[in-house]
Amino acid sequence: MPFIIEIEQEYDGRWLAEVVDLPGVLAYGPTRQEAIERVQALSLRVLADRLDHGET
């Protein structure tokens, strides 16, 4: 199941990436690509944790 990542640049120049379907999964990065990579890594950790605890 693919997840949509929303990306926006903050006023201070940082990039924010958020996975809409996973509440609370967001990450900042100094570049657009780094923010995407960080939020992808966080998404995998969150999904793995949910599976470990029997959540859907």
C-alpha distance matrix in Angstrom:
0.0 3.8 6.5 9.9 12.9 16.2 19.3 22.9 26.2 28.5 32.2 33.1 31.1 28.2 24.6 22.2 18.4 16.3 12.7 13.2 10.8 12.4 16.1 18.5 16.3 18.4 20.5 23.5 24.7 27.9 26.0 22.9 21.4 22.4 20.8 17.4 17.9 19.0 16.1 13.6 15.9 16.2 12.6 12.6 15.8 14.8 11.9 14.4 17.1 15.4 14.9 18.5 19.7 18.1 16.1 13.0
3.8 0.0 3.8 6.7 9.6 13.0 15.8 19.5 22.8 25.3 29.0 29.9 27.7 25.0 21.3 19.1 15.3 13.6 10.4 11.3 9.9 11.7 15.3 17.3 14.8 16.2 18.0 20.7 21.7 24.7 22.6 19.4 18.0 19.3 17.7 14.2 15.1 16.5 13.7 11.3 14.3 14.9 11.4 12.1 15.6 14.8 12.7 15.5 18.1 16.9 16.9 20.3 21.6 20.5 18.3 15.4
6.5 3.8 0.0 3.8 6.4 9.8 12.8 16.5 19.8 22.0 25.7 26.7 24.8 22.0 18.4 15.8 12.1 10.0 6.7 7.6 6.8 8.6 11.9 13.8 11.4 12.7 14.9 17.7 19.1 22.1 20.4 17.2 16.4 17.3 15.2 12.1 13.5 14.3 11.1 9.6 12.8 12.7 9.3 11.1 14.2 13.0 11.7 15.0 17.0 15.8 16.7 20.0 20.8 20.2 17.5 15.0
9.9 6.7 3.8 0.0 3.8 6.4 9.7 13.3 16.7 19.1 22.8 24.1 22.1 19.7 16.0 13.6 10.0 8.3 5.9 6.4 7.4 9.7 12.2 13.8 11.6 11.9 14.0 16.2 17.6 20.4 18.5 15.0 14.9 16.3 13.8 10.9 13.4 14.3 11.0 10.5 14.1 13.9 11.2 13.7 16.5 15.3 14.7 18.0 19.7 18.7 20.0 23.1 23.8 23.4 20.5 18.0
12.9 9.6 6.4 3.8 0.0 3.8 6.4 10.1 13.3 15.7 19.4 20.5 18.5 15.9 12.2 9.9 6.3 5.4 4.7 6.6 8.9 10.0 11.8 12.5 9.9 9.1 10.6 12.5 13.9 16.6 14.8 11.5 11.7 12.9 10.2 7.7 10.7 11.4 8.3 8.7 12.3 12.1 10.3 13.2 15.7 14.8 15.1 18.2 19.7 19.3 21.0 23.7 24.5 24.6 21.8 19.8
16.2 13.0 9.8 6.4 3.8 0.0 3.8 6.9 10.5 12.8 16.3 17.9 16.1 14.1 10.5 8.1 5.6 5.2 6.4 7.1 10.4 11.6 12.4 12.7 10.9 9.3 10.7 11.9 13.4 15.8 14.2 10.9 12.3 13.6 10.4 9.1 12.6 13.0 10.2 11.6 15.0 14.4 13.2 16.4 18.5 17.3 18.1 21.3 22.3 21.9 24.0 26.5 27.0 27.3 24.2 22.4
19.3 15.8 12.8 9.7 6.4 3.8 0.0 3.8 7.0 9.8 13.3 14.6 12.5 10.6 7.0 5.6 4.5 6.5 9.1 10.4 13.9 14.4 14.8 14.3 12.3 9.6 9.7 9.7 10.6 12.4 10.8 7.6 9.9 11.2 8.2 7.9 11.7 12.0 10.2 12.2 15.3 14.9 14.6 17.8 19.6 18.9 20.2 23.1 24.1 24.1 26.3 28.5 29.2 29.8 26.9 25.4
22.9 19.5 16.5 13.3 10.1 6.9 3.8 0.0 3.8 6.5 9.7 11.5 9.7 8.6 5.8 5.4 6.7 9.0 12.1 12.9 16.6 17.1 16.8 15.8 14.4 11.2 11.0 9.8 10.7 11.7 10.6 8.3 11.5 12.6 9.7 10.6 14.2 14.2 12.9 15.4 18.1 17.5 17.7 21.0 22.3 21.7 23.3 26.1 26.8 27.0 29.4 31.4 31.9 32.7 29.7 28.4
26.2 22.8 19.8 16.7 13.3 10.5 7.0 3.8 0.0 3.8 6.7 8.1 6.1 5.8 4.4 6.1 8.9 11.7 15.2 16.3 20.0 20.0 19.4 17.8 16.6 13.0 11.8 9.4 9.6 9.5 9.0 7.9 11.7 12.3 10.0 12.0 15.2 14.9 14.5 17.3 19.5 19.0 19.9 23.0 24.1 23.7 25.7 28.3 28.8 29.3 31.8 33.6 34.1 35.3 32.4 31.3
28.5 25.3 22.0 19.1 15.7 12.8 9.8 6.5 3.8 0.0 3.8 5.4 5.4 5.4 6.0 7.0 10.5 12.9 16.6 17.6 21.2 20.8 19.6 17.6 16.9 13.3 12.1 9.4 10.3 10.2 11.0 10.9 14.5 14.2 11.8 14.4 17.3 16.2 15.9 19.1 20.9 19.9 21.1 24.4 24.9 24.4 26.7 29.3 29.3 29.9 32.7 34.2 34.5 35.9 33.0 32.2
32.2 29.0 25.7 22.8 19.4 16.3 13.3 9.7 6.7 3.8 0.0 3.8 5.4 7.4 9.2 10.8 14.3 16.7 20.4 21.1 24.8 24.4 23.0 20.9 20.5 16.9 15.6 12.6 13.1 12.1 13.3 13.7 17.4 17.2 15.2 17.9 20.7 19.7 19.6 22.8 24.5 23.5 24.8 28.1 28.5 28.0 30.4 32.9 32.8 33.5 36.4 37.8 37.9 39.4 36.5 35.9
33.1 29.9 26.7 24.1 20.5 17.9 14.6 11.5 8.1 5.4 3.8 0.0 3.8 5.8 8.9 11.0 14.8 17.5 21.2 22.5 26.1 25.2 23.8 21.3 20.7 17.0 14.9 11.5 11.4 9.9 11.9 13.3 16.6 15.8 14.3 17.6 19.8 18.5 19.1 22.4 23.5 22.7 24.6 27.6 27.7 27.6 30.3 32.4 32.3 33.4 36.2 37.3 37.6 39.4 36.8 36.4
31.1 27.7 24.8 22.1 18.5 16.1 12.5 9.7 6.1 5.4 5.4 3.8 0.0 3.8 6.5 9.7 13.0 16.3 19.9 21.5 25.0 24.4 23.6 21.3 20.0 16.2 13.9 10.4 9.4 7.3 8.5 10.0 13.3 13.0 11.9 15.0 17.2 16.6 17.4 20.3 21.7 21.4 23.2 25.9 26.5 26.7 29.1 31.2 31.5 32.6 35.2 36.4 37.1 38.7 36.2 35.6
28.2 25.0 22.0 19.7 15.9 14.1 10.6 8.6 5.8 5.4 7.4 5.8 3.8 0.0 3.8 6.7 10.0 13.3 16.9 18.9 22.2 21.2 20.5 18.0 16.6 12.8 10.2 6.6 5.9 4.9 6.7 8.1 11.2 10.1 8.6 12.0 14.0 13.0 13.8 16.9 18.1 17.7 19.6 22.3 22.7 23.0 25.5 27.5 27.7 29.0 31.5 32.7 33.4 35.1 32.6 32.2
24.6 21.3 18.4 16.0 12.2 10.5 7.0 5.8 4.4 6.0 9.2 8.9 6.5 3.8 0.0 3.8 6.6 10.1 13.6 15.7 19.0 18.3 18.1 16.0 14.1 10.5 8.3 5.5 5.2 6.0 6.0 5.5 8.7 8.3 6.0 8.8 11.4 10.9 11.0 14.0 15.7 15.4 16.8 19.7 20.5 20.6 22.8 25.0 25.6 26.6 29.0 30.4 31.2 32.6 30.1 29.3
22.2 19.1 15.8 13.6 9.9 8.1 5.6 5.4 6.1 7.0 10.8 11.0 9.7 6.7 3.8 0.0 3.8 6.7 10.3 12.2 15.6 14.8 14.3 12.3 10.7 7.0 5.8 4.5 6.6 8.9 9.1 7.7 10.2 9.6 6.1 8.2 11.1 9.9 8.9 12.2 14.1 13.1 14.1 17.4 18.1 17.7 19.9 22.4 22.7 23.4 26.0 27.6 28.1 29.4 26.7 25.9
18.4 15.3 12.1 10.0 6.3 5.6 4.5 6.7 8.9 10.5 14.3 14.8 13.0 10.0 6.6 3.8 0.0 3.8 7.0 9.5 12.5 11.9 12.3 11.0 8.5 5.5 5.4 6.4 8.2 11.1 10.4 8.0 9.4 9.2 5.6 5.8 9.0 8.3 6.2 9.1 11.6 10.8 11.1 14.3 15.6 15.1 16.9 19.5 20.2 20.7 23.0 24.9 25.6 26.6 23.9 22.9
16.3 13.6 10.0 8.3 5.4 5.2 6.5 9.0 11.7 12.9 16.7 17.5 16.3 13.3 10.1 6.7 3.8 0.0 3.8 5.9 8.9 8.4 8.6 8.0 5.9 4.1 6.6 8.9 11.5 14.7 14.2 11.7 12.7 12.5 8.9 8.3 11.0 9.9 6.7 9.2 11.8 10.1 9.5 13.1 14.3 13.0 14.6 17.7 18.1 18.0 20.5 22.7 23.0 23.8 20.8 19.6
12.7 10.4 6.7 5.9 4.7 6.4 9.1 12.1 15.2 16.6 20.4 21.2 19.9 16.9 13.6 10.3 7.0 3.8 0.0 3.8 5.7 5.6 7.3 8.1 5.7 6.4 9.2 12.2 14.5 17.8 17.0 14.2 14.5 14.5 11.3 9.6 11.8 11.1 7.3 8.4 11.2 9.6 7.6 11.1 12.9 11.1 11.8 15.3 16.1 15.5 17.7 20.2 20.6 20.9 17.9 16.3
13.2 11.3 7.6 6.4 6.6 7.1 10.4 12.9 16.3 17.6 21.1 22.5 21.5 18.9 15.7 12.2 9.5 5.9 3.8 0.0 3.8 5.5 6.4 8.5 7.8 8.8 12.1 14.8 17.4 20.5 19.7 16.9 17.6 17.9 14.5 13.0 15.5 14.7 11.0 12.1 14.9 13.0 10.7 14.1 15.7 13.3 13.7 17.4 17.8 16.5 18.9 21.7 21.4 21.4 18.0 16.1
10.8 9.9 6.8 7.4 8.9 10.4 13.9 16.6 20.0 21.2 24.8 26.1 25.0 22.2 19.0 15.6 12.5 8.9 5.7 3.8 0.0 3.8 6.2 9.3 8.7 10.9 14.3 17.5 20.0 23.4 22.6 19.7 19.9 20.0 17.0 15.1 16.9 16.2 12.4 12.6 15.0 13.1 10.1 12.9 14.6 11.8 11.4 15.2 15.7 13.8 15.9 18.9 18.6 18.1 14.7 12.5
12.4 11.7 8.6 9.7 10.0 11.6 14.4 17.1 20.0 20.8 24.4 25.2 24.4 21.2 18.3 14.8 11.9 8.4 5.6 5.5 3.8 0.0 3.8 6.3 5.7 8.8 12.3 15.8 18.5 22.1 21.8 19.5 19.4 18.9 15.8 14.4 15.6 14.2 10.6 11.2 12.8 10.2 7.6 10.7 11.5 8.4 8.9 12.6 12.5 11.1 13.8 16.3 15.9 16.1 12.8 11.5
16.1 15.3 11.9 12.2 11.8 12.4 14.8 16.8 19.4 19.6 23.0 23.8 23.6 20.5 18.1 14.3 12.3 8.6 7.3 6.4 6.2 3.8 0.0 3.8 5.6 8.3 12.0 15.3 18.6 22.1 22.3 20.3 20.8 19.9 16.5 15.9 17.4 15.4 12.0 13.6 14.9 11.8 10.2 13.5 13.5 10.2 11.6 15.0 14.1 12.8 16.0 18.1 17.1 17.7 14.3 13.5
18.5 17.3 13.8 13.8 12.5 12.7 14.3 15.8 17.8 17.6 20.9 21.3 21.3 18.0 16.0 12.3 11.0 8.0 8.1 8.5 9.3 6.3 3.8 0.0 3.8 6.0 9.3 12.5 16.0 19.5 20.3 18.7 19.4 18.0 14.6 14.8 16.0 13.4 10.5 12.9 13.6 10.1 9.8 13.2 12.6 9.8 12.3 15.2 14.0 13.6 17.1 18.5 17.8 19.1 16.0 16.0
16.3 14.8 11.4 11.6 9.9 10.9 12.3 14.4 16.6 16.9 20.5 20.7 20.0 16.6 14.1 10.7 8.5 5.9 5.7 7.8 8.7 5.7 5.6 3.8 0.0 3.8 7.0 10.6 13.6 17.3 17.6 16.0 16.2 14.8 11.6 11.4 12.4 10.0 6.8 9.1 10.0 6.8 6.5 10.1 10.0 8.0 10.4 13.3 12.9 13.0 16.0 17.6 17.7 18.9 16.2 15.8
18.4 16.2 12.7 11.9 9.1 9.3 9.6 11.2 13.0 13.3 16.9 17.0 16.2 12.8 10.5 7.0 5.5 4.1 6.4 8.8 10.9 8.8 8.3 6.0 3.8 0.0 3.8 7.1 10.3 13.8 14.3 12.8 13.6 12.1 8.6 9.2 10.9 8.4 5.7 9.1 10.4 7.9 8.6 12.2 12.3 11.1 13.6 16.2 16.1 16.6 19.5 21.0 21.2 22.6 19.9 19.5
20.5 18.0 14.9 14.0 10.6 10.7 9.7 11.0 11.8 12.1 15.6 14.9 13.9 10.2 8.3 5.8 5.4 6.6 9.2 12.1 14.3 12.3 12.0 9.3 7.0 3.8 0.0 3.8 6.7 10.4 11.3 10.6 11.2 9.1 5.9 7.8 8.9 6.0 5.2 9.0 9.6 7.9 9.9 12.9 12.9 12.8 15.5 17.5 17.6 18.8 21.4 22.5 23.2 24.9 22.6 22.4
23.5 20.7 17.7 16.2 12.5 11.9 9.7 9.8 9.4 9.4 12.6 11.5 10.4 6.6 5.5 4.5 6.4 8.9 12.2 14.8 17.5 15.8 15.3 12.5 10.6 7.1 3.8 0.0 3.8 7.0 8.6 8.8 10.2 8.0 5.1 8.5 9.8 7.5 8.0 11.6 12.2 11.3 13.4 16.2 16.3 16.5 19.2 21.0 21.1 22.5 25.1 26.1 26.9 28.7 26.4 26.2
24.7 21.7 19.1 17.6 13.9 13.4 10.6 10.7 9.6 10.3 13.1 11.4 9.4 5.9 5.2 6.6 8.2 11.5 14.5 17.4 20.0 18.5 18.6 16.0 13.6 10.3 6.7 3.8 0.0 3.8 5.3 6.7 7.8 5.2 4.1 7.9 8.8 7.5 9.3 12.1 12.7 12.8 15.1 17.4 17.7 18.6 21.1 22.6 23.1 24.8 27.0 28.0 29.1 31.0 28.9 28.6
27.9 24.7 22.1 20.4 16.6 15.8 12.4 11.7 9.5 10.2 12.1 9.9 7.3 4.9 6.0 8.9 11.1 14.7 17.8 20.5 23.4 22.1 22.1 19.5 17.3 13.8 10.4 7.0 3.8 0.0 3.8 7.0 8.6 6.7 7.1 10.6 11.4 10.8 12.9 15.4 16.0 16.4 18.8 20.9 21.3 22.3 24.7 26.2 26.8 28.6 30.7 31.6 32.9 34.7 32.7 32.3
26.0 22.6 20.4 18.5 14.8 14.2 10.8 10.6 9.0 11.0 13.3 11.9 8.5 6.7 6.0 9.1 10.4 14.2 17.0 19.7 22.6 21.8 22.3 20.3 17.6 14.3 11.3 8.6 5.3 3.8 0.0 3.8 5.5 5.3 6.3 8.7 10.0 10.7 12.5 14.3 15.6 16.6 18.4 20.3 21.4 22.6 24.4 26.1 27.2 28.7 30.5 31.8 33.2 34.8 32.7 31.9
22.9 19.4 17.2 15.0 11.5 10.9 7.6 8.3 7.9 10.9 13.7 13.3 10.0 8.1 5.5 7.7 8.0 11.7 14.2 16.9 19.7 19.5 20.3 18.7 16.0 12.8 10.6 8.8 6.7 7.0 3.8 0.0 3.8 5.6 5.3 6.4 8.8 10.1 10.9 12.5 14.5 15.6 16.6 18.8 20.4 21.2 22.6 24.6 26.0 27.1 28.8 30.5 31.9 33.0 30.8 29.6
21.4 18.0 16.4 14.9 11.7 12.3 9.9 11.5 11.7 14.5 17.4 16.6 13.3 11.2 8.7 10.2 9.4 12.7 14.5 17.6 19.9 19.4 20.8 19.4 16.2 13.6 11.2 10.2 7.8 8.6 5.5 3.8 0.0 3.8 5.4 5.1 6.2 8.6 10.0 10.6 12.4 14.3 15.3 16.8 18.7 20.0 21.2 22.8 24.5 25.8 27.2 28.8 30.6 31.7 29.7 28.7
22.4 19.3 17.3 16.3 12.9 13.6 11.2 12.6 12.3 14.2 17.2 15.8 13.0 10.1 8.3 9.6 9.2 12.5 14.5 17.9 20.0 18.9 19.9 18.0 14.8 12.1 9.1 8.0 5.2 6.7 5.3 5.6 3.8 0.0 3.8 5.4 5.0 6.1 8.6 9.8 10.6 12.2 14.1 15.5 16.7 18.3 20.0 21.3 22.6 24.4 25.9 27.1 28.8 30.4 28.6 28.0
20.8 17.7 15.2 13.8 10.2 10.4 8.2 9.7 10.0 11.8 15.2 14.3 11.9 8.6 6.0 6.1 5.6 8.9 11.3 14.5 17.0 15.8 16.5 14.6 11.6 8.6 5.9 5.1 4.1 7.1 6.3 5.3 5.4 3.8 0.0 3.8 5.5 5.2 6.2 8.6 10.0 10.5 12.1 14.4 15.5 16.3 18.2 20.0 21.1 22.4 24.4 25.7 27.1 28.5 26.4 25.7
17.4 14.2 12.1 10.9 7.7 9.1 7.9 10.6 12.0 14.4 17.9 17.6 15.0 12.0 8.8 8.2 5.8 8.3 9.6 13.0 15.1 14.4 15.9 14.8 11.4 9.2 7.8 8.5 7.9 10.6 8.7 6.4 5.1 5.4 3.8 0.0 3.8 5.5 5.3 6.1 8.7 9.9 10.4 12.5 14.4 15.2 16.4 18.4 20.0 21.0 22.6 24.4 25.9 26.9 24.8 23.7
17.9 15.1 13.5 13.4 10.7 12.6 11.7 14.2 15.2 17.3 20.7 19.8 17.2 14.0 11.4 11.1 9.0 11.0 11.8 15.5 16.9 15.6 17.4 16.0 12.4 10.9 8.9 9.8 8.8 11.4 10.0 8.8 6.2 5.0 5.5 3.8 0.0 3.8 5.6 5.1 6.2 8.6 9.9 10.9 12.6 14.4 15.5 16.8 18.6 20.2 21.4 22.8 24.7 26.0 24.4 23.6
19.0 16.5 14.3 14.3 11.4 13.0 12.0 14.2 14.9 16.2 19.7 18.5 16.6 13.0 10.9 9.9 8.3 9.9 11.1 14.7 16.2 14.2 15.4 13.4 10.0 8.4 6.0 7.5 7.5 10.8 10.7 10.1 8.6 6.1 5.2 5.5 3.8 0.0 3.8 5.4 5.2 6.2 8.6 10.1 10.8 12.3 14.3 15.5 16.6 18.5 20.2 21.2 22.8 24.5 22.8 22.6
16.1 13.7 11.1 11.0 8.3 10.2 10.2 12.9 14.5 15.9 19.6 19.1 17.4 13.8 11.0 8.9 6.2 6.7 7.3 11.0 12.4 10.6 12.0 10.5 6.8 5.7 5.2 8.0 9.3 12.9 12.5 10.9 10.0 8.6 6.2 5.3 5.6 3.8 0.0 3.8 5.4 5.0 6.0 8.6 9.8 10.3 12.1 14.1 15.1 16.3 18.2 19.8 21.0 22.3 20.2 19.6
13.6 11.3 9.6 10.5 8.7 11.6 12.2 15.4 17.3 19.1 22.8 22.4 20.3 16.9 14.0 12.2 9.1 9.2 8.4 12.1 12.6 11.2 13.6 12.9 9.1 9.1 9.0 11.6 12.1 15.4 14.3 12.5 10.6 9.8 8.6 6.1 5.1 5.4 3.8 0.0 3.8 5.4 5.0 6.4 8.8 9.9 10.6 12.4 14.3 15.4 16.6 18.4 20.2 21.1 19.4 18.5
15.9 14.3 12.8 14.1 12.3 15.0 15.3 18.1 19.5 20.9 24.5 23.5 21.7 18.1 15.7 14.1 11.6 11.8 11.2 14.9 15.0 12.8 14.9 13.6 10.0 10.4 9.6 12.2 12.7 16.0 15.6 14.5 12.4 10.6 10.0 8.7 6.2 5.2 5.4 3.8 0.0 3.8 5.4 5.3 6.5 8.8 10.1 10.8 12.5 14.5 15.6 16.6 18.7 20.2 19.0 18.8
16.2 14.9 12.7 13.9 12.1 14.4 14.9 17.5 19.0 19.9 23.5 22.7 21.4 17.7 15.4 13.1 10.8 10.1 9.6 13.0 13.1 10.2 11.8 10.1 6.8 7.9 7.9 11.3 12.8 16.4 16.6 15.6 14.3 12.2 10.5 9.9 8.6 6.2 5.0 5.4 3.8 0.0 3.8 5.4 5.1 6.2 8.6 9.9 10.5 12.4 14.3 15.3 16.7 18.4 16.8 16.9
12.6 11.4 9.3 11.2 10.3 13.2 14.6 17.7 19.9 21.1 24.8 24.6 23.2 19.6 16.8 14.1 11.1 9.5 7.6 10.7 10.1 7.6 10.2 9.8 6.5 8.6 9.9 13.4 15.1 18.8 18.4 16.6 15.3 14.1 12.1 10.4 9.9 8.6 6.0 5.0 5.4 3.8 0.0 3.8 5.4 5.1 6.1 8.5 9.8 10.6 12.3 14.2 15.5 16.5 14.5 14.0
12.6 12.1 11.1 13.7 13.2 16.4 17.8 21.0 23.0 24.4 28.1 27.6 25.9 22.3 19.7 17.4 14.3 13.1 11.1 14.1 12.9 10.7 13.5 13.2 10.1 12.2 12.9 16.2 17.4 20.9 20.3 18.8 16.8 15.5 14.4 12.5 10.9 10.1 8.6 6.4 5.3 5.4 3.8 0.0 3.8 5.5 5.2 6.0 8.5 9.9 10.6 12.1 14.3 15.3 14.2 13.9
15.8 15.6 14.2 16.5 15.7 18.5 19.6 22.3 24.1 24.9 28.5 27.7 26.5 22.7 20.5 18.1 15.6 14.3 12.9 15.7 14.6 11.5 13.5 12.6 10.0 12.3 12.9 16.3 17.7 21.3 21.4 20.4 18.7 16.7 15.5 14.4 12.6 10.8 9.8 8.8 6.5 5.1 5.4 3.8 0.0 3.8 5.5 5.1 6.1 8.6 9.9 10.4 12.4 14.3 13.4 14.2
14.8 14.8 13.0 15.3 14.8 17.3 18.9 21.7 23.7 24.4 28.0 27.6 26.7 23.0 20.6 17.7 15.1 13.0 11.1 13.3 11.8 8.4 10.2 9.8 8.0 11.1 12.8 16.5 18.6 22.3 22.6 21.2 20.0 18.3 16.3 15.2 14.4 12.3 10.3 9.9 8.8 6.2 5.1 5.5 3.8 0.0 3.8 5.5 5.1 6.2 8.7 9.9 10.7 12.4 10.7 11.4
11.9 12.7 11.7 14.7 15.1 18.1 20.2 23.3 25.7 26.7 30.4 30.3 29.1 25.5 22.8 19.9 16.9 14.6 11.8 13.7 11.4 8.9 11.6 12.3 10.4 13.6 15.5 19.2 21.1 24.7 24.4 22.6 21.2 20.0 18.2 16.4 15.5 14.3 12.1 10.6 10.1 8.6 6.1 5.2 5.5 3.8 0.0 3.8 5.4 5.1 6.2 8.6 10.0 10.5 9.0 8.9
14.4 15.5 15.0 18.0 18.2 21.3 23.1 26.1 28.3 29.3 32.9 32.4 31.2 27.5 25.0 22.4 19.5 17.7 15.3 17.4 15.2 12.6 15.0 15.2 13.3 16.2 17.5 21.0 22.6 26.2 26.1 24.6 22.8 21.3 20.0 18.4 16.8 15.5 14.1 12.4 10.8 9.9 8.5 6.0 5.1 5.5 3.8 0.0 3.8 5.4 5.1 6.1 8.7 9.9 9.8 10.7
17.1 18.1 17.0 19.7 19.7 22.3 24.1 26.8 28.8 29.3 32.8 32.3 31.5 27.7 25.6 22.7 20.2 18.1 16.1 17.8 15.7 12.5 14.1 14.0 12.9 16.1 17.6 21.1 23.1 26.8 27.2 26.0 24.5 22.6 21.1 20.0 18.6 16.6 15.1 14.3 12.5 10.5 9.8 8.5 6.1 5.1 5.4 3.8 0.0 3.8 5.4 5.0 6.3 8.7 8.5 10.5
15.4 16.9 15.8 18.7 19.3 21.9 24.1 27.0 29.3 29.9 33.5 33.4 32.6 29.0 26.6 23.4 20.7 18.0 15.5 16.5 13.8 11.1 12.8 13.6 13.0 16.6 18.8 22.5 24.8 28.6 28.7 27.1 25.8 24.4 22.4 21.0 20.2 18.5 16.3 15.4 14.5 12.4 10.6 9.9 8.6 6.2 5.1 5.4 3.8 0.0 3.8 5.4 5.2 6.2 4.9 6.8
14.9 16.9 16.7 20.0 21.0 24.0 26.3 29.4 31.8 32.7 36.4 36.2 35.2 31.5 29.0 26.0 23.0 20.5 17.7 18.9 15.9 13.8 16.0 17.1 16.0 19.5 21.4 25.1 27.0 30.7 30.5 28.8 27.2 25.9 24.4 22.6 21.4 20.2 18.2 16.6 15.6 14.3 12.3 10.6 9.9 8.7 6.2 5.1 5.4 3.8 0.0 3.8 5.3 5.0 5.7 7.1
18.5 20.3 20.0 23.1 23.7 26.5 28.5 31.4 33.6 34.2 37.8 37.3 36.4 32.7 30.4 27.6 24.9 22.7 20.2 21.7 18.9 16.3 18.1 18.5 17.6 21.0 22.5 26.1 28.0 31.6 31.8 30.5 28.8 27.1 25.7 24.4 22.8 21.2 19.8 18.4 16.6 15.3 14.2 12.1 10.4 9.9 8.6 6.1 5.0 5.4 3.8 0.0 3.8 5.6 7.7 10.2
19.7 21.6 20.8 23.8 24.5 27.0 29.2 31.9 34.1 34.5 37.9 37.6 37.1 33.4 31.2 28.1 25.6 23.0 20.6 21.4 18.6 15.9 17.1 17.8 17.7 21.2 23.2 26.9 29.1 32.9 33.2 31.9 30.6 28.8 27.1 25.9 24.7 22.8 21.0 20.2 18.7 16.7 15.5 14.3 12.4 10.7 10.0 8.7 6.3 5.2 5.3 3.8 0.0 3.8 5.6 9.1
18.1 20.5 20.2 23.4 24.6 27.3 29.8 32.7 35.3 35.9 39.4 39.4 38.7 35.1 32.6 29.4 26.6 23.8 20.9 21.4 18.1 16.1 17.7 19.1 18.9 22.6 24.9 28.7 31.0 34.7 34.8 33.0 31.7 30.4 28.5 26.9 26.0 24.5 22.3 21.1 20.2 18.4 16.5 15.3 14.3 12.4 10.5 9.9 8.7 6.2 5.0 5.6 3.8 0.0 3.8 6.7
16.1 18.3 17.5 20.5 21.8 24.2 26.9 29.7 32.4 33.0 36.5 36.8 36.2 32.6 30.1 26.7 23.9 20.8 17.9 18.0 14.7 12.8 14.3 16.0 16.2 19.9 22.6 26.4 28.9 32.7 32.7 30.8 29.7 28.6 26.4 24.8 24.4 22.8 20.2 19.4 19.0 16.8 14.5 14.2 13.4 10.7 9.0 9.8 8.5 4.9 5.7 7.7 5.6 3.8 0.0 3.8
13.0 15.4 15.0 18.0 19.8 22.4 25.4 28.4 31.3 32.2 35.9 36.4 35.6 32.2 29.3 25.9 22.9 19.6 16.3 16.1 12.5 11.5 13.5 16.0 15.8 19.5 22.4 26.2 28.6 32.3 31.9 29.6 28.7 28.0 25.7 23.7 23.6 22.6 19.6 18.5 18.8 16.9 14.0 13.9 14.2 11.4 8.9 10.7 10.5 6.8 7.1 10.2 9.1 6.7 3.8 0.0
